[in-house]
Amino acid sequence: MKIKIFSSPTCPWCQVAKDFFKDHGLEFEAIDLTEDPEALEEVIEKTGQMGVPVIKIDDEYIVDFDKKFLLKKLNLKE
Amino acid sequence: MIYDVIIVGGSAAGISAGIYLARQRINFLLICEKLGGDLPNLTVVQNYPGISDISGIDLSENFKKHLQGYNSEIKEGISVKDIIVQDNHFLLKSLEQNQEVLYEAKSVIIATGSKPRELNVEGEVEYLHKGLSYCAICDGPFFNNKCVAIIGGGNSANYAAMSLMNIASEIFILTDLDDLVGEKTVIEYLKKSPKVKIIPRVKIGKIKGEKFVTGLEYIDIKYGIDQILDVDGIFIYIGMEPNSDVFDILEKNEKKEIKIDKTGKTSVPGIFAAGDVADTPYKQIAIAVGSGAIAALSAVNYLGQNDQSH
């Protein structure tokens, strides 16, 4: 499983999302959209929106941090 | 299962109430959409006694850990749709995976907080996260070197403008007031910046766009002239409103805040309210925490008077 978290440096929920994956021992690649214009275009094109965090799990883009959804999707416990 | 108390809401007031109930060994459940609520959205908190400087995320984590340390029963991802009084008990109705779920309690503490007020104009829902946002610190970086508008003229709007100062190429602040209000140092800074243009006395008519926001229409209130402003991003900061819509059995004031007395009692005996959803005058974390404690102690008192087992 390949996980990417697209974020901005000041976005609070991006930090919450990163902490979530760290707490569950899941490795991820953090991408700062303010320093990666190509990734920014990718997020806008693939999700059709301009909000962060965006979490990419394999080929699926997930907009926003939804703990309950992620726990279920990744079959994790709190 | 009939709980002694159900707390609805998981931010400062709800967590504070939970800590007080846990220490009294009250059988309670806390249900909320997100434990910590919107506290993480605060860039920094510098007025909470004992902690001189902390991010909203860290304060939220501290609050959560404190409550979770008592092995409390907490259910996240739940929004209450209705509250029903049945004899001396209360039924809280929620919708979970398209199933109606009922939670029953002898007493209820409502601490559902508040949410950003919406403009209620055409295009607002359609362009949310497509150039329109209620959180400049979250979504601001999408507007690097772009032209943005901030709707609102109070402290939160001014701070939003400050947070975009090093990102956007041009910042318009549109307000229905005659001038910006709030902290003088921030207003002076904004007015000195060549990037910032303040457009006072306006009423927003419509958010315009194609795939993403392209601008907005507004009316100059003084002269009654329709205007168009081309911008790439719009941030709305026109205040907050209480999350009180589903609690129609309770008396509310003209701002839709739930009316409480000094002990947190609402108009229905056994139901208490705390934090920003209640009609307490100042919306501050310290006040929410205090009012959560008051509501919890009042609920304990209520249970003692109505149930000899407490």
Interface residues (C-beta under 8 A of the other chain):
Chain A: S8 P9 T10 C11 P12 W13 C14 Q15 V16 L33 T34 L40 I44 G48 Q49 M50 G51 V52 V63 K67 K68
Chain B: K34 P40 N41 L42 T43 S55 G56 I57 E76 G77 H129 K130 G131 S133 I137 C138 D139 G140 P141 F142 N144 S163 K211 F212 G233
